[in-house]
Amino acid sequence: MLVWIDAAACGRVPKVFGLTLVERHLQALKRSLPRPARIVVDLGGTGSKPEIDASLEKAFTIEWCQASGTFAERLNAFLAKAGEAPLLLLDGATLPDARLHAALVPLNDSVAVLAPEAKERAAMIRLAPGRLAGRAIAADDLAALAEILIANGTTRAYAQDQFDGFIRKLRRTIPYYMFRVETAEKAAKVEKFMFWSNYKGSTDFFTRYVYPPLVWISVGPLARARIHPNAVTIFSIFLALGAIPIWAIGAPWSFWTGFAMAYGMSVLDSVDGKLARLTFTDSRIGNWLDHGLDMVHPPFWYVAWAYGIGGGSLDWGSPLGTAAMLVVAFYVIDRLILKIYPRFFQRAFHTHSRLDGRMRTFIARRNITLPIFIIGYVLGFALEAFYLITAWQILTAAYHGGRTFWILAVQQAHKKGAKPTDVAGALKVD
């Protein structure tokens, strides 16, 4: 495939999360299969070549060309040399959903994607080999060309119902989007939209309603400074694991120090994932570190709290010791239960129904048990709070076990092609 990007406005179009829109196109194409063989970035007469990540130059051949002329003149010049390769035409002043690149590249026919909102004047066009051979283009921009090609039957219109908007990692469905970004004000609105679009469809109360302001003021500066999300993850690992021996000391100062470290880690746990997805810096090792930490650290926190309550020691035969063993055991059981559902549905358990999505808001997870313990500690009921957390973990495991049995054995939903349910609100650019 041969790709042409109209980058005549490059240098005047604002960046989004530290990346030019041209680089965002290139990053999305890098993640599309099969990768394009060659990409021509047309800077027009006034566009300036942007700085891009070095890995992009290694991923495919990028040709930077600079020649004056109207949109139609520059595109016609490109088409005259394009040969018989399939084409993908993109606009360097447009920010499309990065999933669209991956959806269009492997197609065999000619399609045009228009922005869901007509006021955006944005488009992407995928053309089969030779589809425009011998034809002169007469259009002011890519959106106008897309409308012409759809109207005369050269391409078909790509619709939302042809697009699989479900994102497994985020446990939600997001229709594709496309924006024209020409001002700093519009870029700020698009950044806010993209920020919220990277929140999971079902998550805990604090992640959804309490942490976002802190995450928002962190992600933007980190993205613009090109801080890698793995650096954030490593720091959060230090906070999460460092709090364990500090809590176990059992002194008031150690509890408060541990609480501060725990909340720092909890916020950063939202920051690293958003930063990775919004800047195309997600990686297998980063995903492993992030999710590995999420899975492993809670039982150690619980045991450290029990040690701290016991003044730096723990009698495993005491009620507190028994509670510590139970909360750890049922945490592990709960996690194992939640491994069953994805084997049948290829998605997370809490996407099954609105009930399951809502339950994810307050089930026994770190961001719920941590404030319970802190409140108990402040009020002088740390022991009672720990028993409550243990009971809540047991009930959570029981709920997941019961629901999994009901879904698979009674409803047999896996044999009926059950669709994922999204409990997240609709997204829009203000």
Secondary structure in CASP SS format (residue, H / E / C, confidence):
PFRMAT SS
TARGET T0000
AUTHOR 0000-0000-0000
METHOD secondary structure of the structure
MODEL  1
M C 1.00
L E 1.00
V E 1.00
W E 1.00
I E 1.00
D E 1.00
A C 1.00
A C 1.00
A C 1.00
C C 1.00
G C 1.00
R C 1.00
V C 1.00
P C 1.00
K C 1.00
V E 1.00
F C 1.00
G C 1.00
L E 1.00
T C 1.00
L H 1.00
V H 1.00
E H 1.00
R H 1.00
H H 1.00
L H 1.00
Q H 1.00
A H 1.00
L H 1.00
K H 1.00
R C 1.00
S C 1.00
L C 1.00
P C 1.00
R C 1.00
P C 1.00
A C 1.00
R E 1.00
I E 1.00
V E 1.00
V E 1.00
D E 1.00
L C 1.00
G C 1.00
G C 1.00
T C 1.00
G C 1.00
S C 1.00
K C 1.00
P C 1.00
E C 1.00
I C 1.00
D C 1.00
A H 1.00
S H 1.00
L H 1.00
E H 1.00
K H 1.00
A H 1.00
F C 1.00
T E 1.00
I E 1.00
E E 1.00
W E 1.00
C E 1.00
Q C 1.00
A C 1.00
S C 1.00
G C 1.00
T C 1.00
F H 1.00
A H 1.00
E H 1.00
R H 1.00
L H 1.00
N H 1.00
A H 1.00
F H 1.00
L H 1.00
A H 1.00
K H 1.00
A H 1.00
G C 1.00
E C 1.00
A C 1.00
P C 1.00
L E 1.00
L E 1.00
L E 1.00
L E 1.00
D E 1.00
G C 1.00
A C 1.00
T E 1.00
L E 1.00
P E 1.00
D C 1.00
A H 1.00
R H 1.00
L H 1.00
H H 1.00
A H 1.00
A H 1.00
L H 1.00
V C 1.00
P C 1.00
L C 1.00
N C 1.00
D C 1.00
S C 1.00
V E 1.00
A E 1.00
V E 1.00
L E 1.00
A C 1.00
P C 1.00
E C 1.00
A H 1.00
K H 1.00
E H 1.00
R C 1.00
A C 1.00
A E 1.00
M E 1.00
I E 1.00
R E 1.00
L E 1.00
A C 1.00
P C 1.00
G C 1.00
R C 1.00
L C 1.00
A C 1.00
G C 1.00
R C 1.00
A C 1.00
I C 1.00
A C 1.00
A C 1.00
D C 1.00
D C 1.00
L H 1.00
A H 1.00
A H 1.00
L H 1.00
A H 1.00
E H 1.00
I H 1.00
L H 1.00
I H 1.00
A H 1.00
N C 1.00
G C 1.00
T C 1.00
T C 1.00
R E 1.00
A E 1.00
Y C 1.00
A C 1.00
Q H 1.00
D H 1.00
Q H 1.00
F C 1.00
D C 1.00
G C 1.00
F E 1.00
I E 1.00
R H 1.00
K H 1.00
L H 1.00
R C 1.00
R E 1.00
T E 1.00
I C 1.00
P C 1.00
Y C 1.00
Y C 1.00
M E 1.00
F E 1.00
R E 1.00
V C 1.00
E C 1.00
T C 1.00
A H 1.00
E H 1.00
K H 1.00
A H 1.00
A H 1.00
K H 1.00
V H 1.00
E H 1.00
K H 1.00
F H 1.00
M H 1.00
F H 1.00
W H 1.00
S H 1.00
N C 1.00
Y C 1.00
K C 1.00
G C 1.00
S C 1.00
T C 1.00
D C 1.00
F H 1.00
F H 1.00
T H 1.00
R H 1.00
Y H 1.00
V C 1.00
Y C 1.00
P H 1.00
P H 1.00
L H 1.00
V H 1.00
W H 1.00
I H 1.00
S H 1.00
V H 1.00
G H 1.00
P H 1.00
L H 1.00
A H 1.00
R H 1.00
A C 1.00
R C 1.00
I C 1.00
H C 1.00
P H 1.00
N H 1.00
A H 1.00
V H 1.00
T H 1.00
I H 1.00
F H 1.00
S H 1.00
I H 1.00
F H 1.00
L H 1.00
A H 1.00
L H 1.00
G H 1.00
A H 1.00
I H 1.00
P H 1.00
I H 1.00
W H 1.00
A H 1.00
I H 1.00
G C 1.00
A C 1.00
P H 1.00
W H 1.00
S H 1.00
F H 1.00
W H 1.00
T H 1.00
G H 1.00
F H 1.00
A H 1.00
M H 1.00
A H 1.00
Y H 1.00
G H 1.00
M H 1.00
S H 1.00
V H 1.00
L H 1.00
D H 1.00
S H 1.00
V H 1.00
D H 1.00
G H 1.00
K H 1.00
L H 1.00
A H 1.00
R H 1.00
L H 1.00
T C 1.00
F C 1.00
T C 1.00
D C 1.00
S C 1.00
R H 1.00
I H 1.00
G H 1.00
N H 1.00
W H 1.00
L H 1.00
D H 1.00
H H 1.00
G H 1.00
L H 1.00
D H 1.00
M H 1.00
V H 1.00
H H 1.00
P H 1.00
P H 1.00
F H 1.00
W H 1.00
Y H 1.00
V H 1.00
A H 1.00
W H 1.00
A H 1.00
Y H 1.00
G H 1.00
I H 1.00
G C 1.00
G C 1.00
G C 1.00
S C 1.00
L C 1.00
D C 1.00
W C 1.00
G C 1.00
S C 1.00
P H 1.00
L H 1.00
G H 1.00
T H 1.00
A H 1.00
A H 1.00
M H 1.00
L H 1.00
V H 1.00
V H 1.00
A H 1.00
F H 1.00
Y H 1.00
V H 1.00
I H 1.00
D H 1.00
R H 1.00
L H 1.00
I H 1.00
L C 1.00
K C 1.00
I H 1.00
Y H 1.00
P H 1.00
R H 1.00
F H 1.00
F H 1.00
Q C 1.00
R C 1.00
A C 1.00
F H 1.00
H H 1.00
T H 1.00
H C 1.00
S C 1.00
R H 1.00
L H 1.00
D H 1.00
G H 1.00
R H 1.00
M H 1.00
R C 1.00
T C 1.00
F C 1.00
I C 1.00
A C 1.00
R C 1.00
R H 1.00
N H 1.00
I H 1.00
T H 1.00
L H 1.00
P H 1.00
I H 1.00
F H 1.00
I H 1.00
I H 1.00
G H 1.00
Y H 1.00
V H 1.00
L C 1.00
G C 1.00
F C 1.00
A H 1.00
L H 1.00
E H 1.00
A H 1.00
F H 1.00
Y H 1.00
L H 1.00
I H 1.00
T H 1.00
A H 1.00
W H 1.00
Q H 1.00
I H 1.00
L H 1.00
T H 1.00
A H 1.00
A H 1.00
Y H 1.00
H H 1.00
G H 1.00
G H 1.00
R H 1.00
T H 1.00
F H 1.00
W H 1.00
I H 1.00
L H 1.00
A H 1.00
V H 1.00
Q C 1.00
Q C 1.00
A H 1.00
H H 1.00
K H 1.00
K C 1.00
G C 1.00
A C 1.00
K C 1.00
P C 1.00
T C 1.00
D C 1.00
V C 1.00
A C 1.00
G C 1.00
A C 1.00
L C 1.00
K C 1.00
V C 1.00
D C 1.00
END
